[in-house]
Amino acid sequence: MKSRVLLLLLAVIGSLHLQAQTADRRGVLTGFFRDSTTGKPVSLATVSLFRKNQRVDGTLTDSLGYFELKNLVYGTYHLAFSAVGYRPFQTASWVIDARTPSRNAGILTVSLDVKTLQTVTVRGQKPLVETRADGITFNVESLPPIAGSSAADILQKVPLLSVDPGGSLSMRGSSRIRVFIDGKPSEMYGSSVADALKSLSGESIVKVEVITHPSARYEAEGTDGVVNIITRKNQSNATNGNLSGVLGNRSANLMADFQHKRGKWLLKADGFHQLYQNRNGAVLERETGGFSLVQKSESRQTGDYFFGGANVLYSLDSNNTLNVGYRLRWSGIETHTVSDHFYAENGVLIPTFRRNLNTPIGNEGGTLNVGYTGTSKDKKKEFSFLGIFFRFTGTSRYDLEQPGVGSPDYRENFDSKTANRDLALQADYSQTVNDHLKWETGGKFTRKNLNSDSQFGIYNIDNQSYTNDPVRSNAFSYQSSVYAFYTSFQFKIEKWQLVAGMRYEKTDLTAAFKDTALRIPSFDNLVPNLLISRNLSKESTLKLGYTLKLVRPYFSYLNPTVNNSDSLTIQFGNPYLRPEITRRYQLNYSRNTARLFTDVALFYNHNRNSIEGIRTARPDGVFENTWQNIGRNRRLGLSTNLTWKPSPKLSLGATLTLQYVWLESRVLALSNRGLTRELVVNGTYKFPKGFSVYVYGFFDANNLRLQGYRSGWTYYSLTVSKKSANERFNLSLRLDTILTPFTFIREETTAESFHQLQTYRLQNQHIRLTFSYKLGKKEIKSPHIRQAESTD
């Protein structure tokens, strides 16, 4: 009897599973529309999909005339085409079933309508935002181009992302975002994400993929979100490029990119060079014990930097691609600071001494990358291998001069050289088992070698030369090896999607300071990842995600070399820092229609071993500033986004992020808590005759720290752009914070034994005239390359 019941139960489960499979089967229909006379693509044409003479779906063609319709239930379909100036067109019927789930309609040609059109109404428009299981895709081509724009300017318009005045990214309260450009890590384009985004032309960007729930394939270190920027492409043999430049009161730059495709070969090259200058100031007020000190500083900074490189791709066939590339970057920055020091007595400032400090910093480096991507003929299996070698050489120095008042002058200098050599090897494999299941697995090895040699010199008045100070001069070396392996599964059934994975990372560390080995323990981490998604309707989705992330301390946090350039603050690193461990929970609801995208996310971060700068006051009033694992950093947040495109000419967007923060260190007996706020707004309007206007605003409140806070930014910009009739030449005028020349940032630090208030005056007003010119006639489509991960 029991066996019969068991057999009956298995039969029922099998029947339900079969029904679920049948109901969940989906197909894809793709193709191109071209002009029958010229052969040119027909862009922004309305493509309607019919089944049993009823319209069931639709889309618009892109700039290449390409269309794609996904998630089609098995059945018989035909297409209807309509575009301004062309005759309506209907195709024959196609059958999409289990034998042919993917249909390529090929190139469909349409003819011009010779009739004169009195009035034309375009009802369809390309969707600005497309949703996906792990995030969204933002179609940049739906917005008017802005002359001389960079990738940072484009990301200001992307939902869910915030771009601060310095060009750094954040998403749902986290700044730990990985950025890729056409699948390559942004570190190959610049020394920071902000620099990399400056070096990429905004007019070359087609769309931006925002991954809010990264899978286990991505590194465990600091990957709360992923942004992949995809540039303009074409399928034909061609040569083209872009040239742009900026003239401003604080900076000037020149940017160019070049692409050439011939047969199986594709060459891509680009370069970016910028000159800039800034004038800033600061006032520091400190009370500790019986001391009241004041420091007033004025600084002038000048610099330039260059990023550029080339990449060669060779297609063995339609399924296999080899690529090799090299990128170079260098920069030079020089800051001259004059500081006046006072002590306060009965509210009166009494001058004590003045310091002149000149700080030149330079670095140069290059990245070599090689890779292979191969897919099976049925496109269900993919294997990729990536190798990245990075070299970096940096110099940092200062020359300090302190004129004596009733005593001899004092001078000292500092000279440091840092060499960095990194190697990363990565292999990934993915297989689509069936319509319901996809499996990914792979591994990565990363090795970092850093060596720093620092020399301090004290000026000897008698022989008028600098003598090395052996007590402070030192050498520091650091090596880390990270071994990582992961596996991940994606499962779909009806309206449910599940992504589950596990990543294991083992980190081996060695370090030496002044030829003495430091006993730094190694560590390993097991990092789970889970995402559950439910389609509530065709437009709305509910998601629940959980992951664990870590952040390893950077070199500047670890180097114990003591920096005395500031008479009031002595800075040094802590080589015994442990990595931060953060458990992140997310619950979000999103709804996407043709004109309106909304997203509401509730998140909670529980961080232990949080790394934060700690200041300790000495009896003479001088601060010692270093880094420590403070204990716990908890954040409960709410992020809401609204992106609205009521017409093809107008688009509006806003993101509001609220976080309640708890910081606590039981060892230091310190704690801090409070609410932080951040608001980002943007808007674009397209006027007749090629004119367009773009506005952007970034406003945040106090940023809490364990021993105090940092006040927020107020930043806004207005850009007016004009596009030529042939759409080759663009000119724009951009005004940044035109009504407020300076931004004042306050940092307050408080402990039981001291109180400090430091106010920074930052030059924020910027006026820029920009231009851009498109070279060539056609666009280039590069072969598919597996996305690389950062070597940081």
NORBELKA-V279720 format. One record per residue. RES is the residue in three letters. PHI is phi in radians with two decimals (* if undefined). NEAR is the number of other ideal C-beta (glycine too) atoms within 12 Angstrom. Layout:
{{RES | PHI | NEAR} {RES | PHI | NEAR}}
This chain:
{{MET | * | 7} {LYS | -1.07 | 8} {SER | -1.15 | 9} {ARG | -1.15 | 10} {VAL | -1.07 | 11} {LEU | -1.10 | 12} {LEU | -1.09 | 13} {LEU | -1.10 | 14} {LEU | -1.11 | 14} {LEU | -1.11 | 14} {ALA | -1.12 | 14} {VAL | -1.13 | 14} {ILE | -1.07 | 14} {GLY | -1.09 | 14} {SER | -1.14 | 14} {LEU | -1.12 | 16} {HIS | -1.11 | 18} {LEU | -1.14 | 16} {GLN | -1.12 | 15} {ALA | -1.12 | 20} {GLN | -1.09 | 21} {THR | -1.11 | 19} {ALA | -1.22 | 19} {ASP | -1.64 | 26} {ARG | -1.15 | 26} {ARG | -2.40 | 27} {GLY | -2.17 | 31} {VAL | -2.35 | 27} {LEU | -2.24 | 41} {THR | -2.28 | 29} {GLY | 2.96 | 35} {PHE | -2.25 | 31} {PHE | -1.98 | 39} {ARG | -2.23 | 31} {ASP | -1.22 | 26} {SER | -1.18 | 19} {THR | -1.61 | 14} {THR | -1.63 | 14} {GLY | 1.35 | 16} {LYS | -1.36 | 24} {PRO | -1.11 | 29} {VAL | -1.84 | 38} {SER | -1.64 | 26} {LEU | 0.95 | 31} {ALA | -1.54 | 39} {THR | -1.47 | 32} {VAL | -2.00 | 41} {SER | -1.92 | 31} {LEU | -1.87 | 39} {PHE | -2.08 | 26} {ARG | -2.37 | 25} {LYS | 0.97 | 13} {ASN | 1.10 | 14} {GLN | -2.09 | 14} {ARG | -1.24 | 20} {VAL | -2.02 | 24} {ASP | -2.89 | 27} {GLY | -3.01 | 27} {THR | -2.81 | 33} {LEU | -2.09 | 34} {THR | -1.32 | 38} {ASP | -1.55 | 33} {SER | -1.14 | 31} {LEU | -1.75 | 30} {GLY | 1.35 | 34} {TYR | -1.54 | 35} {PHE | -2.36 | 40} {GLU | -2.60 | 28} {LEU | -2.11 | 33} {LYS | -1.95 | 21} {ASN | 0.96 | 27} {LEU | -1.60 | 30} {VAL | -1.16 | 26} {TYR | -0.97 | 27} {GLY | 2.95 | 25} {THR | -1.88 | 24} {TYR | -2.31 | 36} {HIS | -2.48 | 28} {LEU | -1.96 | 36} {ALA | -2.19 | 29} {PHE | -2.08 | 36} {SER | -2.60 | 29} {ALA | -2.73 | 34} {VAL | -1.09 | 23} {GLY | 1.56 | 21} {TYR | -2.13 | 32} {ARG | -1.26 | 22} {PRO | -1.03 | 20} {PHE | -2.49 | 29} {GLN | -2.19 | 19} {THR | -1.67 | 26} {ALA | -1.26 | 15} {SER | -1.55 | 20} {TRP | -2.16 | 30} {VAL | -1.87 | 19} {ILE | -1.98 | 31} {ASP | -2.53 | 19} {ALA | -1.11 | 17} {ARG | -1.33 | 11} {THR | -2.32 | 17} {PRO | -1.26 | 28} {SER | -2.05 | 26} {ARG | -1.96 | 30} {ASN | -1.93 | 21} {ALA | -1.27 | 32} {GLY | 1.31 | 17} {ILE | -1.67 | 23} {LEU | -1.85 | 34} {THR | -1.76 | 25} {VAL | -2.25 | 36} {SER | -1.87 | 21} {LEU | -1.20 | 19} {ASP | -1.64 | 18} {VAL | -1.36 | 10} {LYS | -1.24 | 13} {THR | -1.44 | 8} {LEU | -1.64 | 15} {GLN | -1.38 | 6} {THR | -2.38 | 7} {VAL | -2.17 | 14} {THR | -2.11 | 13} {VAL | -1.68 | 19} {ARG | -1.53 | 17} {GLY | -1.58 | 25} {GLN | -2.61 | 28} {LYS | -1.12 | 34} {PRO | -1.10 | 30} {LEU | -1.28 | 38} {VAL | -2.24 | 40} {GLU | -2.08 | 29} {THR | -1.58 | 39} {ARG | -2.51 | 28} {ALA | -1.04 | 31} {ASP | -1.82 | 36} {GLY | 2.89 | 40} {ILE | -2.43 | 39} {THR | -2.14 | 33} {PHE | -1.84 | 41} {ASN | -1.53 | 33} {VAL | -1.14 | 37} {GLU | -1.12 | 35} {SER | -1.30 | 39} {LEU | -1.89 | 41} {PRO | -1.17 | 34} {PRO | -1.27 | 41} {ILE | -2.10 | 46} {ALA | -1.04 | 42} {GLY | 1.19 | 39} {SER | -1.26 | 41} {SER | -1.90 | 43} {ALA | -1.09 | 44} {ALA | -1.10 | 42} {ASP | -1.13 | 40} {ILE | -1.17 | 41} {LEU | -1.18 | 47} {GLN | -1.08 | 42} {LYS | -1.65 | 45} {VAL | -1.41 | 48} {PRO | -1.02 | 43} {LEU | 1.37 | 49} {LEU | -1.75 | 48} {SER | -2.15 | 45} {VAL | -2.08 | 40} {ASP | -1.41 | 31} {PRO | -1.02 | 31} {GLY | -1.49 | 24} {GLY | 1.60 | 31} {SER | -1.44 | 28} {LEU | -1.77 | 38} {SER | -2.58 | 34} {MET | -2.56 | 43} {ARG | 0.87 | 44} {GLY | 1.45 | 40} {SER | -2.07 | 38} {SER | -1.73 | 29} {ARG | -1.57 | 35} {ILE | -2.08 | 39} {ARG | -1.56 | 40} {VAL | -2.10 | 50} {PHE | -2.15 | 38} {ILE | -2.11 | 44} {ASP | 0.91 | 41} {GLY | 1.46 | 35} {LYS | -1.81 | 39} {PRO | -1.12 | 39} {SER | -1.11 | 43} {GLU | -1.07 | 34} {MET | -1.30 | 45} {TYR | -1.76 | 44} {GLY | -2.92 | 38} {SER | -1.25 | 33} {SER | -2.52 | 28} {VAL | -1.07 | 39} {ALA | -1.06 | 29} {ASP | -1.18 | 34} {ALA | -1.11 | 40} {LEU | -1.18 | 40} {LYS | -1.15 | 40} {SER | -1.47 | 44} {LEU | -1.94 | 45} {SER | -1.16 | 47} {GLY | -1.20 | 44} {GLU | -1.28 | 42} {SER | -1.59 | 40} {ILE | -1.56 | 38} {VAL | -1.68 | 34} {LYS | -2.67 | 34} {VAL | -2.27 | 44} {GLU | -1.68 | 36} {VAL | -2.00 | 43} {ILE | -1.79 | 35} {THR | -1.49 | 44} {HIS | -2.24 | 47} {PRO | -1.07 | 44} {SER | -1.41 | 41} {ALA | -1.16 | 39} {ARG | -1.15 | 42} {TYR | -1.50 | 42} {GLU | -1.01 | 40} {ALA | -1.28 | 44} {GLU | -1.42 | 35} {GLY | 1.00 | 34} {THR | -2.04 | 39} {ASP | -1.42 | 44} {GLY | -2.86 | 41} {VAL | -2.28 | 38} {VAL | -2.15 | 47} {ASN | -2.05 | 39} {ILE | -1.65 | 42} {ILE | -1.94 | 32} {THR | -1.62 | 37} {ARG | -1.14 | 34} {LYS | -2.46 | 31} {ASN | -2.58 | 30} {GLN | -1.67 | 23} {SER | -1.60 | 25} {ASN | -1.16 | 21} {ALA | -2.93 | 24} {THR | -2.27 | 22} {ASN | -2.70 | 31} {GLY | 3.05 | 32} {ASN | -2.43 | 40} {LEU | -2.29 | 29} {SER | -2.54 | 42} {GLY | -2.68 | 29} {VAL | -2.36 | 38} {LEU | -2.09 | 24} {GLY | -2.52 | 26} {ASN | -1.30 | 22} {ARG | -2.15 | 29} {SER | -2.74 | 31} {ALA | -2.56 | 23} {ASN | -2.54 | 33} {LEU | -2.35 | 29} {MET | -2.34 | 38} {ALA | -2.59 | 28} {ASP | -2.43 | 43} {PHE | -2.42 | 28} {GLN | -2.41 | 38} {HIS | -2.43 | 27} {LYS | -2.11 | 29} {ARG | -2.54 | 17} {GLY | 1.09 | 13} {LYS | -1.55 | 18} {TRP | -1.81 | 23} {LEU | -2.41 | 36} {LEU | -2.01 | 29} {LYS | -2.25 | 38} {ALA | -2.49 | 24} {ASP | -2.72 | 39} {GLY | -2.70 | 30} {PHE | -2.53 | 39} {HIS | -2.36 | 28} {GLN | -2.38 | 34} {LEU | -1.98 | 24} {TYR | -2.64 | 28} {GLN | -2.63 | 23} {ASN | -2.50 | 31} {ARG | -2.25 | 25} {ASN | -2.30 | 27} {GLY | -2.58 | 27} {ALA | -2.72 | 29} {VAL | -2.26 | 27} {LEU | -2.03 | 33} {GLU | -2.16 | 28} {ARG | -2.32 | 37} {GLU | -2.17 | 23} {THR | -2.59 | 28} {GLY | 1.04 | 17} {GLY | -1.71 | 15} {PHE | -1.76 | 27} {SER | -2.25 | 26} {LEU | -2.06 | 39} {VAL | -2.37 | 31} {GLN | -2.27 | 38} {LYS | -2.05 | 27} {SER | -2.25 | 31} {GLU | -2.24 | 25} {SER | -2.32 | 28} {ARG | -2.25 | 24} {GLN | -2.17 | 27} {THR | -2.30 | 24} {GLY | -3.07 | 27} {ASP | -2.66 | 23} {TYR | -2.64 | 34} {PHE | -2.36 | 33} {PHE | -2.27 | 40} {GLY | -2.99 | 31} {GLY | 3.06 | 33} {ALA | -2.48 | 26} {ASN | -2.44 | 39} {VAL | -2.06 | 27} {LEU | -2.09 | 37} {TYR | -2.25 | 26} {SER | -1.63 | 27} {LEU | -1.09 | 17} {ASP | -2.80 | 14} {SER | -1.22 | 16} {ASN | -2.00 | 20} {ASN | -2.36 | 26} {THR | -2.36 | 32} {LEU | -1.93 | 27} {ASN | -2.58 | 37} {VAL | -2.54 | 27} {GLY | -2.65 | 38} {TYR | -2.45 | 24} {ARG | -2.21 | 38} {LEU | -2.14 | 31} {ARG | -2.59 | 39} {TRP | -2.64 | 29} {SER | -2.68 | 33} {GLY | -2.47 | 25} {ILE | -2.26 | 30} {GLU | -2.31 | 26} {THR | -2.13 | 28} {HIS | -1.96 | 27} {THR | -2.18 | 31} {VAL | -2.02 | 26} {SER | -2.10 | 33} {ASP | -1.86 | 28} {HIS | -2.00 | 31} {PHE | -2.38 | 25} {TYR | -2.09 | 26} {ALA | -1.72 | 22} {GLU | -2.43 | 15} {ASN | 0.99 | 8} {GLY | 1.39 | 10} {VAL | -1.89 | 11} {LEU | -1.52 | 19} {ILE | -1.94 | 17} {PRO | -1.17 | 19} {THR | -2.02 | 28} {PHE | -2.83 | 26} {ARG | -2.15 | 25} {ARG | -2.16 | 34} {ASN | -1.90 | 27} {LEU | -2.27 | 32} {ASN | -1.99 | 25} {THR | -2.22 | 31} {PRO | -1.55 | 25} {ILE | -2.29 | 27} {GLY | -2.47 | 27} {ASN | -2.72 | 30} {GLU | -2.62 | 25} {GLY | -2.87 | 32} {GLY | -2.61 | 29} {THR | -2.26 | 41} {LEU | -1.89 | 27} {ASN | -2.30 | 39} {VAL | -2.32 | 28} {GLY | -2.80 | 38} {TYR | -2.46 | 29} {THR | -2.29 | 36} {GLY | -2.35 | 28} {THR | -2.21 | 27} {SER | -1.29 | 17} {LYS | -1.11 | 12} {ASP | -1.51 | 13} {LYS | 1.12 | 19} {LYS | -1.64 | 21} {LYS | -2.17 | 22} {GLU | -2.51 | 31} {PHE | -2.26 | 25} {SER | -2.48 | 33} {PHE | -2.29 | 29} {LEU | -2.36 | 39} {GLY | -2.29 | 27} {ILE | -2.31 | 37} {PHE | -2.11 | 28} {PHE | -2.17 | 33} {ARG | -2.18 | 26} {PHE | -2.60 | 32} {THR | -2.27 | 24} {GLY | -2.18 | 31} {THR | -2.17 | 27} {SER | -2.42 | 30} {ARG | -2.61 | 29} {TYR | -2.58 | 31} {ASP | -2.13 | 25} {LEU | -1.94 | 33} {GLU | -2.35 | 23} {GLN | -2.22 | 27} {PRO | -1.08 | 21} {GLY | -1.42 | 16} {VAL | -2.02 | 15} {GLY | 1.34 | 8} {SER | -2.63 | 11} {PRO | -1.10 | 13} {ASP | -1.08 | 20} {TYR | -2.12 | 22} {ARG | -2.39 | 27} {GLU | -2.65 | 31} {ASN | -2.40 | 31} {PHE | -2.44 | 36} {ASP | -2.42 | 28} {SER | -2.29 | 35} {LYS | -2.17 | 25} {THR | -2.18 | 32} {ALA | -2.07 | 26} {ASN | -2.23 | 34} {ARG | -2.29 | 27} {ASP | -2.14 | 35} {LEU | -2.33 | 27} {ALA | -2.34 | 37} {LEU | -2.18 | 28} {GLN | -2.42 | 37} {ALA | -2.31 | 29} {ASP | -2.36 | 37} {TYR | -2.40 | 28} {SER | -2.37 | 32} {GLN | -2.51 | 24} {THR | -1.53 | 24} {VAL | -1.23 | 16} {ASN | -2.76 | 21} {ASP | -1.13 | 27} {HIS | -1.84 | 25} {LEU | -2.29 | 23} {LYS | -2.30 | 30} {TRP | -2.16 | 28} {GLU | -2.26 | 35} {THR | -2.66 | 27} {GLY | 2.98 | 35} {GLY | -2.67 | 28} {LYS | -2.59 | 37} {PHE | -2.14 | 28} {THR | -2.27 | 36} {ARG | -2.23 | 26} {LYS | -2.08 | 36} {ASN | -2.21 | 25} {LEU | -2.20 | 34} {ASN | -2.36 | 26} {SER | -2.25 | 35} {ASP | -2.18 | 26} {SER | -2.10 | 35} {GLN | -2.24 | 27} {PHE | -1.98 | 30} {GLY | -2.13 | 23} {ILE | -1.88 | 24} {TYR | -1.32 | 24} {ASN | -1.75 | 17} {ILE | -1.16 | 15} {ASP | -1.10 | 8} {ASN | -1.77 | 9} {GLN | 0.88 | 10} {SER | -2.63 | 13} {TYR | -1.62 | 22} {THR | -1.94 | 20} {ASN | -1.12 | 20} {ASP | -1.69 | 21} {PRO | -1.19 | 14} {VAL | -1.23 | 13} {ARG | -1.62 | 25} {SER | -1.18 | 25} {ASN | -2.83 | 29} {ALA | -2.28 | 25} {PHE | -2.34 | 33} {SER | -2.21 | 33} {TYR | -2.56 | 39} {GLN | -2.37 | 28} {SER | -2.31 | 37} {SER | -2.23 | 25} {VAL | -2.08 | 38} {TYR | -1.94 | 23} {ALA | -2.28 | 35} {PHE | -2.43 | 29} {TYR | -2.59 | 36} {THR | -2.56 | 28} {SER | -2.60 | 35} {PHE | -2.20 | 28} {GLN | -2.09 | 35} {PHE | -2.17 | 27} {LYS | -2.18 | 29} {ILE | -2.71 | 26} {GLU | 0.90 | 23} {LYS | -1.63 | 21} {TRP | -1.83 | 24} {GLN | -2.36 | 31} {LEU | -2.27 | 29} {VAL | -2.12 | 39} {ALA | -2.35 | 28} {GLY | -2.75 | 37} {MET | -2.48 | 26} {ARG | -2.25 | 38} {TYR | -1.99 | 24} {GLU | -2.27 | 35} {LYS | -1.98 | 23} {THR | -2.09 | 31} {ASP | -1.83 | 21} {LEU | -2.22 | 32} {THR | -2.42 | 22} {ALA | -2.66 | 35} {ALA | -2.50 | 24} {PHE | -2.26 | 29} {LYS | 0.94 | 22} {ASP | 1.12 | 12} {THR | -1.96 | 14} {ALA | -1.20 | 16} {LEU | -1.71 | 24} {ARG | -1.49 | 13} {ILE | -1.79 | 27} {PRO | -1.23 | 16} {SER | -1.41 | 21} {PHE | -2.67 | 23} {ASP | -2.36 | 21} {ASN | -2.43 | 31} {LEU | -1.89 | 20} {VAL | -2.00 | 37} {PRO | -1.50 | 25} {ASN | -2.58 | 38} {LEU | -2.53 | 30} {LEU | -2.41 | 38} {ILE | -2.03 | 28} {SER | -2.20 | 35} {ARG | -2.32 | 23} {ASN | -1.36 | 26} {LEU | -1.31 | 17} {SER | -2.74 | 15} {LYS | -1.16 | 15} {GLU | -1.81 | 20} {SER | -2.12 | 23} {THR | -2.48 | 35} {LEU | -2.05 | 27} {LYS | -2.29 | 36} {LEU | -2.27 | 24} {GLY | -2.31 | 39} {TYR | -2.49 | 26} {THR | -2.73 | 42} {LEU | -2.12 | 34} {LYS | -2.24 | 39} {LEU | -2.33 | 35} {VAL | -2.31 | 34} {ARG | -1.43 | 34} {PRO | -1.15 | 35} {TYR | -1.36 | 25} {PHE | -1.03 | 34} {SER | -1.14 | 28} {TYR | -1.31 | 29} {LEU | -1.68 | 34} {ASN | -1.14 | 35} {PRO | -1.40 | 33} {THR | -1.03 | 36} {VAL | -1.55 | 28} {ASN | -1.87 | 30} {ASN | -1.92 | 30} {SER | -1.12 | 32} {ASP | -1.74 | 29} {SER | -1.17 | 29} {LEU | -1.77 | 37} {THR | -2.44 | 30} {ILE | -1.78 | 25} {GLN | -2.01 | 27} {PHE | -2.78 | 29} {GLY | -1.58 | 34} {ASN | -2.29 | 31} {PRO | -1.24 | 35} {TYR | -1.75 | 23} {LEU | -1.12 | 35} {ARG | -1.73 | 29} {PRO | -1.22 | 36} {GLU | -1.30 | 37} {ILE | -2.12 | 31} {THR | -2.18 | 35} {ARG | -1.72 | 27} {ARG | -2.10 | 42} {TYR | -2.03 | 29} {GLN | -2.38 | 42} {LEU | -2.30 | 29} {ASN | -2.47 | 36} {TYR | -2.11 | 27} {SER | -2.32 | 41} {ARG | -2.40 | 26} {ASN | -2.33 | 33} {THR | -2.09 | 22} {ALA | -1.07 | 28} {ARG | -2.04 | 26} {LEU | -2.32 | 24} {PHE | -2.13 | 38} {THR | -2.26 | 30} {ASP | -2.56 | 40} {VAL | -2.20 | 28} {ALA | -2.24 | 40} {LEU | -1.94 | 28} {PHE | -2.39 | 37} {TYR | -2.43 | 27} {ASN | -2.01 | 34} {HIS | -2.06 | 26} {ASN | -1.94 | 33} {ARG | -2.08 | 25} {ASN | 1.11 | 28} {SER | -1.03 | 36} {ILE | -1.59 | 36} {GLU | -2.56 | 36} {GLY | -1.22 | 30} {ILE | -2.08 | 32} {ARG | -1.96 | 35} {THR | -2.18 | 27} {ALA | -1.56 | 30} {ARG | -1.53 | 19} {PRO | -1.05 | 14} {ASP | -1.49 | 17} {GLY | 1.59 | 31} {VAL | -1.45 | 27} {PHE | -1.58 | 35} {GLU | -1.84 | 28} {ASN | -2.00 | 28} {THR | -2.52 | 31} {TRP | -2.01 | 31} {GLN | -2.50 | 30} {ASN | -1.41 | 30} {ILE | -1.36 | 34} {GLY | 2.32 | 29} {ARG | -2.12 | 30} {ASN | -2.38 | 35} {ARG | -1.97 | 28} {ARG | -2.43 | 36} {LEU | -1.97 | 26} {GLY | -2.35 | 33} {LEU | -2.34 | 28} {SER | -2.18 | 40} {THR | -2.14 | 30} {ASN | -2.32 | 40} {LEU | -2.35 | 30} {THR | -2.21 | 43} {TRP | -2.24 | 25} {LYS | -2.18 | 32} {PRO | -1.20 | 18} {SER | -2.63 | 19} {PRO | -1.06 | 26} {LYS | -1.60 | 21} {LEU | -2.16 | 26} {SER | -2.45 | 39} {LEU | -2.32 | 30} {GLY | -2.64 | 38} {ALA | -2.69 | 30} {THR | -2.34 | 42} {LEU | -2.09 | 30} {THR | -2.17 | 37} {LEU | -2.05 | 26} {GLN | -2.42 | 34} {TYR | -1.80 | 23} {VAL | -1.99 | 33} {TRP | -2.05 | 26} {LEU | -2.05 | 32} {GLU | -2.64 | 24} {SER | -2.32 | 26} {ARG | -1.23 | 14} {VAL | -1.13 | 15} {LEU | -1.54 | 22} {ALA | 0.98 | 13} {LEU | -2.19 | 27} {SER | -2.74 | 24} {ASN | -2.75 | 32} {ARG | -2.69 | 22} {GLY | 2.89 | 21} {LEU | -1.80 | 23} {THR | -1.97 | 33} {ARG | -2.42 | 28} {GLU | -2.57 | 38} {LEU | -2.22 | 28} {VAL | -2.18 | 40} {VAL | -2.28 | 28} {ASN | -2.67 | 39} {GLY | -2.76 | 31} {THR | -2.37 | 39} {TYR | -2.34 | 26} {LYS | -1.79 | 27} {PHE | -1.61 | 17} {PRO | -1.14 | 12} {LYS | 1.06 | 11} {GLY | 1.44 | 23} {PHE | -1.55 | 24} {SER | -2.62 | 32} {VAL | -2.24 | 27} {TYR | -2.32 | 38} {VAL | -2.18 | 30} {TYR | -2.59 | 39} {GLY | -2.45 | 30} {PHE | -2.28 | 38} {PHE | -2.42 | 26} {ASP | -2.33 | 35} {ALA | -1.76 | 24} {ASN | -1.01 | 24} {ASN | -1.79 | 31} {LEU | -1.35 | 32} {ARG | -2.29 | 31} {LEU | -1.06 | 36} {GLN | -1.86 | 33} {GLY | 2.78 | 28} {TYR | -2.73 | 28} {ARG | -2.17 | 24} {SER | -1.23 | 25} {GLY | -1.58 | 24} {TRP | -1.67 | 32} {THR | -2.26 | 25} {TYR | -2.38 | 34} {TYR | -2.62 | 30} {SER | -2.57 | 36} {LEU | -2.30 | 28} {THR | -2.23 | 41} {VAL | -2.00 | 28} {SER | -2.22 | 37} {LYS | -2.26 | 29} {LYS | -1.83 | 28} {SER | -1.23 | 19} {ALA | -1.09 | 11} {ASN | -1.54 | 11} {GLU | 1.11 | 18} {ARG | -1.61 | 23} {PHE | -1.96 | 25} {ASN | -2.15 | 36} {LEU | -2.39 | 29} {SER | -2.56 | 38} {LEU | -2.11 | 29} {ARG | -2.07 | 38} {LEU | -2.11 | 27} {ASP | -1.80 | 33} {THR | 0.67 | 27} {ILE | -1.14 | 20} {LEU | -1.58 | 15} {THR | -2.27 | 21} {PRO | -1.04 | 20} {PHE | -2.23 | 21} {THR | -1.93 | 32} {PHE | -1.90 | 24} {ILE | -1.96 | 30} {ARG | -1.84 | 26} {GLU | -2.13 | 28} {GLU | -1.95 | 27} {THR | -2.16 | 33} {THR | -2.36 | 23} {ALA | -2.52 | 26} {GLU | -1.12 | 13} {SER | -1.81 | 22} {PHE | -2.78 | 31} {HIS | -2.54 | 25} {GLN | -2.41 | 35} {LEU | -2.23 | 27} {GLN | -2.13 | 32} {THR | -2.00 | 25} {TYR | -1.77 | 26} {ARG | -1.86 | 23} {LEU | -1.91 | 29} {GLN | -1.25 | 28} {ASN | -2.08 | 32} {GLN | -1.32 | 25} {HIS | -2.51 | 34} {ILE | -2.07 | 24} {ARG | -2.34 | 36} {LEU | -1.87 | 27} {THR | -2.17 | 39} {PHE | -2.44 | 31} {SER | -2.62 | 38} {TYR | -2.43 | 28} {LYS | -1.58 | 30} {LEU | -1.80 | 25} {GLY | 1.44 | 23} {LYS | -1.97 | 17} {LYS | -2.20 | 25} {GLU | -1.80 | 33} {ILE | -2.08 | 36} {LYS | -1.88 | 28} {SER | -1.56 | 33} {PRO | -1.10 | 33} {HIS | -1.20 | 25} {ILE | -2.19 | 38} {ARG | -1.11 | 33} {GLN | -1.19 | 37} {ALA | -1.54 | 43} {GLU | -1.98 | 45} {SER | -1.13 | 38} {THR | -1.62 | 37} {ASP | -1.38 | 33}}
